[in-house]
Amino acid sequence: MKFSIIIPTYNRIKQLLLTLTAFEKQTYPKDQFEVIVIDDGSTDNTPEILSNYEAPYNFRHFTLSSRNGPGVARNLGIHQSRGTYVIFCDADFLVLPDFIKTHDLYHGKHQNAVISGTPNCYKGIYTQFFPDFSEWEKGAARSVLQQYQLWDGGYLTSKDIVEIITLEDIRNNFGKINQVMSNWEIISDKNKAAFLQTNIAPWLLFITRCVSVEKTVLEQQGGFDERLRSGEDWELGYRIYKQGLSFISINGTIGYHQEHPNGYRNYVKKEPFSKILLEKFGQNDPEVLLLTLWDSSDDLWRNIGVYKNTLALVSKKKQESLKHKDMVNSLLKACKIASSRWFK
């Protein structure tokens, strides 16, 4: 078993089934990978449907009794995995047929590396129309679906999720996903370029939508910090970076994000990931200290370029003028003062 794909899920069964069905189309040998789904205490019929899913590849699923967060779910997946490499994937990430093959090729070329689908994994597709889409989201879906005559005005009054792409489409008409593809991405070109600056904070590529690494690396690091409900992937990525691994971005798209209401992304947030990193690594590393400029990992995600540019300026401290050094010292001092609220 070479690859274990770990997918945590919570009340996403319709999109998850499309993702699982997409793994049936993989060009990689089916006896060389497994898919492990961890149901993080779903309140819908996820456990029942997963029990009835007959996969033509190695498939297992586990159900937690209550919602614990993605870190807990993924750690269980790591513990249960049998592959040499682990690929983390989201329940709403519909993979293309060469998904696993591409990860395999990159690991063959890059030893001791994290292989990431970021930033080319944010293109959206409308596989379903949700009654709880916001008005903006409904309009965006309509503009996409109208292009291929897939729009029906009845969608707006439906109280149930409308399936635009079916399991049968994935199995026998995969190209239909091109007809439900958005004309935009949720990540800007500016942020894409920032992600690809691997000479500065490359660990930000460790985003569990589409990322892979050797299982032994995850075991050495003890998996995800289960205190975190957001940014837990970046926190682990930072530790892996400190271990000395390189971070490589896949040059191309190997999957699409299935659009859903933005509110589905919200969970109860406990500990800020920057606080956890400061606890573990102290305040002497500017790479960690500067994270206090953002309230959450979500805020940082929207400002990757600003963070990396600021970090670059701080790193040039010794080479710049006295005025520049004073500015950098003031900034770092302000960050220390801001972070002190966590360590009284």
Wavefront OBJ file of the C-alpha trace (Angstrom):
o trace
v 0.000 0.000 0.000
v 1.707 3.188 -1.135
v -0.903 5.919 -0.537
v -3.512 6.452 2.164
v -6.015 9.200 1.388
v -7.539 10.607 4.575
v -10.816 12.518 4.356
v -12.540 13.996 7.427
v -16.195 14.835 6.983
v -19.078 16.463 8.813
v -22.588 16.527 7.305
v -21.292 16.590 3.706
v -22.526 13.235 2.457
v -23.718 14.329 -1.003
v -20.451 16.015 -1.905
v -18.425 13.306 -0.179
v -20.080 10.612 -2.305
v -19.087 12.459 -5.477
v -15.510 12.692 -4.187
v -15.425 8.988 -3.304
v -16.853 8.114 -6.711
v -14.150 10.233 -8.370
v -11.561 7.963 -6.732
v -13.111 5.114 -8.722
v -11.747 6.856 -11.837
v -8.125 6.992 -10.675
v -5.447 5.999 -13.185
v -3.295 4.784 -10.291
v -3.409 1.021 -9.470
v -6.343 0.435 -7.150
v -4.428 -2.064 -5.020
v -1.826 0.592 -4.233
v -4.062 3.094 -2.452
v -6.741 3.238 0.201
v -9.305 5.878 1.113
v -10.106 6.403 4.785
v -13.084 8.568 5.733
v -13.402 9.824 9.292
v -16.934 10.955 10.091
v -16.536 13.654 12.730
v -19.851 13.050 14.471
v -22.190 13.876 11.572
v -25.846 14.352 12.467
v -27.162 13.347 9.040
v -27.181 9.861 7.480
v -23.452 9.818 6.705
v -22.621 6.619 8.702
v -25.437 4.626 7.087
v -24.581 5.696 3.539
v -20.865 5.059 4.013
v -21.660 1.569 5.304
v -23.522 0.865 2.059
v -20.898 2.356 -0.274
v -19.190 -0.400 -2.277
v -15.858 0.937 -3.479
v -13.751 -0.794 -6.160
v -10.672 0.261 -4.162
v -9.558 -0.215 -0.553
v -12.033 1.760 1.516
v -12.630 2.101 5.240
v -14.602 4.546 7.344
v -14.772 5.384 11.027
v -17.317 7.400 12.970
v -16.617 9.581 16.002
v -19.410 9.821 18.553
v -19.337 13.628 18.594
v -17.790 16.490 16.682
v -14.174 16.919 17.732
v -12.666 18.940 14.901
v -10.598 18.079 11.827
v -7.359 17.596 13.774
v -8.822 14.770 15.858
v -10.394 13.175 12.775
v -7.200 13.320 10.723
v -5.109 11.951 13.591
v -7.397 8.927 13.737
v -6.942 8.558 9.982
v -3.160 8.669 10.340
v -3.302 6.006 13.034
v -5.438 3.742 10.847
v -3.504 4.332 7.611
v -1.356 1.633 5.997
v 0.282 3.619 3.205
v 3.876 4.810 2.928
v 2.509 8.249 2.048
v -0.553 10.046 3.376
v -2.608 12.368 1.203
v -5.009 14.681 3.011
v -8.115 15.523 1.008
v -11.355 17.346 1.791
v -14.797 15.823 1.513
v -15.757 18.526 -1.000
v -12.595 18.222 -3.130
v -13.522 16.348 -6.305
v -10.317 14.769 -7.574
v -9.312 14.324 -11.208
v -8.284 10.869 -12.525
v -4.544 11.604 -12.229
v -4.799 12.882 -8.643
v -2.847 10.059 -6.969
v -0.574 9.491 -9.957
v 0.505 13.134 -9.812
v 1.363 12.957 -6.108
v 3.344 9.787 -6.837
v 5.320 11.428 -9.666
v 6.196 14.436 -7.519
v 7.345 12.289 -4.596
v 9.487 10.339 -7.050
v 11.221 13.549 -8.107
v 11.431 15.209 -4.685
v 12.737 13.256 -1.717
v 11.938 14.372 1.849
v 9.297 16.776 0.602
v 5.749 17.873 1.232
v 3.775 17.890 -2.031
v 0.930 20.411 -2.117
v -1.916 21.141 -4.507
v -1.949 24.752 -3.255
v -2.429 27.241 -4.814
v -3.997 25.417 -7.794
v -6.802 23.689 -5.892
v -9.355 26.460 -5.450
v -11.256 26.415 -8.724
v -14.917 25.877 -7.891
v -17.543 23.654 -9.484
v -21.296 23.664 -8.807
v -22.107 20.005 -8.297
v -25.180 20.908 -6.227
v -27.467 23.871 -5.683
v -28.122 24.523 -1.988
v -31.314 26.122 -0.653
v -29.210 27.884 2.003
v -26.903 29.568 -0.495
v -26.735 33.309 0.179
v -28.309 35.590 -2.412
v -24.851 36.289 -3.849
v -24.037 32.569 -3.977
v -27.336 31.831 -5.731
v -26.578 34.465 -8.337
v -23.067 33.120 -8.880
v -24.385 29.566 -9.313
v -27.045 30.740 -11.733
v -24.512 32.607 -13.914
v -22.400 29.450 -14.227
v -25.202 26.941 -14.808
v -26.987 29.071 -17.398
v -24.017 28.841 -19.767
v -24.757 25.167 -20.514
v -28.525 25.258 -20.037
v -28.219 23.560 -16.651
v -30.188 26.246 -14.817
v -33.777 25.769 -13.721
v -35.717 28.547 -12.028
v -37.202 25.923 -9.728
v -33.872 25.647 -7.948
v -34.643 28.905 -6.167
v -37.752 27.497 -4.489
v -36.420 24.004 -3.742
v -36.147 23.176 -0.056
v -33.769 20.313 -0.801
v -30.263 20.193 -2.249
v -30.506 19.885 -6.033
v -28.012 17.512 -7.649
v -26.464 19.052 -10.758
v -23.720 16.423 -11.071
v -24.725 12.860 -10.205
v -22.748 9.747 -9.318
v -23.627 8.446 -12.765
v -22.058 11.549 -14.320
v -18.827 10.965 -12.432
v -18.716 7.325 -13.542
v -19.795 7.718 -17.168
v -19.803 11.397 -18.124
v -16.933 12.901 -16.147
v -16.456 15.734 -18.622
v -19.741 17.251 -17.467
v -17.894 18.875 -14.571
v -16.469 21.321 -17.124
v -20.020 22.610 -17.619
v -20.441 23.539 -13.947
v -17.077 25.246 -13.465
v -16.904 28.773 -12.100
v -15.211 31.539 -14.057
v -13.316 32.752 -10.998
v -11.286 31.446 -8.084
v -11.497 32.316 -4.416
v -7.755 32.891 -4.354
v -6.328 35.953 -6.110
v -3.381 35.883 -8.514
v -1.475 37.974 -5.988
v -1.964 35.397 -3.241
v -1.140 32.591 -5.664
v 2.200 34.211 -6.373
v 2.804 34.631 -2.634
v 2.138 30.944 -1.946
v 4.715 30.020 -4.591
v 7.463 32.034 -2.883
v 8.912 28.966 -1.198
v 12.007 30.825 -0.023
v 9.756 32.507 2.554
v 7.485 30.536 4.924
v 7.010 27.555 2.558
v 5.084 25.738 5.303
v 2.014 27.765 4.313
v 1.645 25.279 1.439
v 0.612 22.656 3.996
v -3.140 22.968 3.441
v -5.088 19.760 3.918
v -7.385 20.262 0.966
v -4.705 18.546 -1.144
v -1.319 17.780 0.401
v 0.837 14.679 0.866
v 3.833 13.602 2.920
v 5.407 10.394 4.183
v 3.490 8.845 7.064
v 6.669 8.542 9.150
v 7.004 12.350 9.109
v 3.508 12.730 10.550
v 4.242 10.129 13.207
v 7.498 11.838 14.179
v 5.620 15.094 14.662
v 2.785 13.493 16.615
v 0.137 14.501 14.095
v -2.116 17.524 14.381
v -2.486 19.619 17.515
v -6.017 18.709 18.567
v -6.546 21.965 20.453
v -6.918 23.762 17.131
v -10.142 23.920 15.130
v -8.674 26.227 12.488
v -5.119 26.562 11.198
v -4.248 23.101 12.495
v -2.741 22.220 9.126
v -0.448 25.268 9.098
v 0.680 24.561 12.651
v 1.702 21.023 11.677
v 3.245 22.343 8.462
v 5.429 24.683 10.485
v 6.729 21.807 12.605
v 7.451 19.748 9.488
v 9.278 22.756 8.012
v 11.418 22.976 11.151
v 12.206 19.289 10.675
v 13.915 20.248 7.425
v 11.562 19.041 4.697
v 11.121 20.991 1.487
v 7.722 22.113 0.198
v 6.778 21.666 -3.462
v 3.671 23.021 -5.202
v 2.069 20.905 -7.923
v 2.163 22.810 -11.185
v -1.366 22.144 -12.344
v -4.906 21.396 -11.219
v -5.698 17.897 -9.956
v -9.073 18.541 -8.373
v -11.887 21.048 -7.917
v -13.659 22.502 -4.924
v -17.361 21.661 -4.830
v -19.093 24.933 -3.989
v -21.294 25.044 -0.912
v -22.660 27.767 1.384
v -19.841 29.717 2.967
v -21.385 29.191 6.381
v -20.506 25.490 6.216
v -16.878 26.431 6.862
v -17.557 27.755 10.338
v -16.658 25.822 13.458
v -16.194 26.679 17.081
v -12.728 28.176 17.308
v -10.840 27.622 20.526
v -7.128 28.393 20.468
v -5.618 30.753 17.842
v -2.990 28.843 15.906
v -0.482 31.691 16.384
v -0.853 31.300 20.176
v -0.096 27.590 19.916
v 3.007 28.240 17.813
v 4.235 30.905 20.241
v 3.770 28.479 23.135
v 5.805 25.845 21.336
v 8.530 27.930 19.719
v 8.721 31.129 21.768
v 8.771 34.771 20.692
v 12.263 34.894 19.206
v 11.284 33.605 15.771
v 9.862 36.500 13.678
v 8.160 33.952 11.429
v 5.908 33.011 14.342
v 5.758 36.345 16.105
v 4.388 38.180 13.059
v 1.369 35.857 13.027
v -0.069 37.879 15.901
v -0.888 40.616 13.361
v -3.904 38.530 12.290
v -6.738 37.401 14.537
v -7.098 34.011 12.919
v -5.753 31.711 10.227
v -8.693 32.800 8.055
v -7.492 36.401 8.275
v -3.944 35.328 7.451
v -5.192 33.319 4.444
v -6.490 36.536 2.890
v -3.180 38.298 3.566
v -0.530 35.741 2.609
v 1.259 38.295 0.440
v 1.322 40.916 3.204
v 2.661 38.372 5.712
v 5.408 37.150 3.404
v 6.425 40.654 2.349
v 6.590 41.752 5.981
v 8.621 38.685 6.891
v 11.015 39.439 4.024
v 11.530 42.996 5.335
v 12.162 41.706 8.846
v 14.658 39.161 7.525
v 16.650 41.964 5.860
v 17.032 43.743 9.177
v 20.818 43.359 9.354
v 21.356 44.674 5.843
v 19.283 47.835 6.033
v 19.621 51.347 7.457
v 19.342 52.264 11.101
v 15.902 53.727 10.399
v 14.797 50.409 8.911
v 16.174 48.486 11.885
v 14.281 50.745 14.282
v 11.061 50.181 12.345
v 11.531 46.413 12.418
v 12.354 46.432 16.126
v 9.226 48.495 16.825
v 7.062 46.101 14.832
v 8.401 43.033 16.610
v 8.030 44.749 19.968
v 4.404 45.558 19.162
v 3.807 41.901 18.236
v 5.304 40.772 21.540
v 3.051 43.173 23.429
v 0.026 41.931 21.462
v 0.884 38.288 22.189
v 1.434 38.943 25.902
v -2.337 38.876 26.436
v -2.145 35.091 26.020
v 0.619 34.556 28.563
v -0.330 36.579 31.638
l 1 2 3 4 5 6 7 8 9 10 11 12 13 14 15 16 17 18 19 20 21 22 23 24 25 26 27 28 29 30 31 32 33 34 35 36 37 38 39 40 41 42 43 44 45 46 47 48 49 50 51 52 53 54 55 56 57 58 59 60 61 62 63 64 65 66 67 68 69 70 71 72 73 74 75 76 77 78 79 80 81 82 83 84 85 86 87 88 89 90 91 92 93 94 95 96 97 98 99 100 101 102 103 104 105 106 107 108 109 110 111 112 113 114 115 116 117 118 119 120 121 122 123 124 125 126 127 128 129 130 131 132 133 134 135 136 137 138 139 140 141 142 143 144 145 146 147 148 149 150 151 152 153 154 155 156 157 158 159 160 161 162 163 164 165 166 167 168 169 170 171 172 173 174 175 176 177 178 179 180 181 182 183 184 185 186 187 188 189 190 191 192 193 194 195 196 197 198 199 200 201 202 203 204 205 206 207 208 209 210 211 212 213 214 215 216 217 218 219 220 221 222 223 224 225 226 227 228 229 230 231 232 233 234 235 236 237 238 239 240 241 242 243 244 245 246 247 248 249 250 251 252 253 254 255 256 257 258 259 260 261 262 263 264 265 266 267 268 269 270 271 272 273 274 275 276 277 278 279 280 281 282 283 284 285 286 287 288 289 290 291 292 293 294 295 296 297 298 299 300 301 302 303 304 305 306 307 308 309 310 311 312 313 314 315 316 317 318 319 320 321 322 323 324 325 326 327 328 329 330 331 332 333 334 335 336 337 338 339 340 341 342 343 344
